[in-house]
Amino acid sequence: MGAILAGGKARRFGSDKAHALFDGQRLIDRVAASLHGQCEEVIVCGRTEPGFDCIADRPSADLGPLGGLNAALHYATTGGYTHVLSAGCDVPNLPDDLVKLLDGDGAAIVRSQPVVGLWPAPLAGQLESFIHDGGRALYGFADSVSARQIAFDPPLLNVNRPQDLPKA
């Protein structure tokens, strides 16, 4: 199952970056297309987005990517999925073979983009406990479950500001 983590406020971007255009396509649509090519189902976490199946962050909307990942892992568990392939809505150049690149024992994240990862669904309980105990950093959770960090060359893009988008 694929999960687009899209609950951020985009303060540095200044507007809704999920709708910003990259090569003529909205960022969220580019990410969705990549995940749909690799996953049976794709959901959007942390926002309501017309045309997508959406779920709220868990347990609340103020946890950044951890809230979205937590919601996605619980959704995957109840839906019978074994893994969640996660990505932020601001990573427009996901490889078409991302699952294959991240596959292996346990969880895996992209070193420069920890929101991009492959997470076994049974980690839902551990993430719930991590958050309950005050954990707020995705790298912290990844470390707590011994997630492998995979380097990409060239690195994946991360669109945080309008100037991060390529000029047309």
PyMOL commands that set and color helices and strands:
alter all, ss='L'
color gray80, all
select helices_A, chain A and resi 17-19+27-36+65-79+98-102+121-132+138-144+162-164
alter helices_A, ss='H'
color red, helices_A
select strands_A, chain A and resi 2-5+21-22+25-26+42-45+53-55+83-88+108-110+113-120+148-150
alter strands_A, ss='S'
color yellow, strands_A
deselect
rebuild
show_as cartoon
